């Protein structure tokens, strides 16, 4: 673990349980798991396969979130960054590392139960996320695990289907672009605090202004790939989604000067529009 141990406080178990739950980064955990489940429903997986995909993604995301908070606890405590259960001493580093290990171990059989190829792809994505936590977060390649992780979701879902077909290229490309956007949008509100803690990922090197300017590019790119990638004529509905995505992608970073989470909210809105476009327009994943 990086740095000194966080300050410990006497906290009753209900408080510790809540702290452990918050330390997993519940927002991203729920969002990514819900996205995987939506894709699984879109390809018509059987109830059993649907449950396996959801459980595998949930276990993987829990392991990644707990690993992140446990590894960063010392750095967060030294920099005086509050609001994180481990750094605040609400729950111990050892407990969170243990939870991350248990979730990671459970992720292996759950992933492989979806199929050998599907499980391998998903475990590679989880490994990339752990690599982000332990190494790449503070480098210029901080975007790469996000791109790998989001690109892997369509592959996990389709490879878990009967016949294990690979997904269409545009679904993988759109996933990778949305992953980059998620990284930029998620990091943007905390760039200065992260810099003070010694983190030098891509958004921190670009700065808040540079990140705001870059964020619309992968958001618009993902939507454009989903609109223009499938063969056949482009419908008016798809073009409308592209225009809406463009407006949201551009307005979100601008509003970020007044609302810290505006860019991330815009990224989530565009991702939701992209998912709806993929599922409603009938653009098959396989």
WOZI-V664862 format. One record per helix or strand of 2 or more residues. SS is the DSSP state (hx for helix, st for strand). FROM is the first residue (numbers start at 1). LEN is the number of residues. If there is no record, write none. Layout:
SS_FROM_LEN / SS_FROM_LEN
//
This chain:
hx_13_11 / hx_26_17 / hx_47_32 / hx_93_20 / hx_116_19 / hx_136_3 / hx_144_16 / hx_169_20 / hx_191_6 / hx_202_27 / hx_236_20 / hx_262_19
//
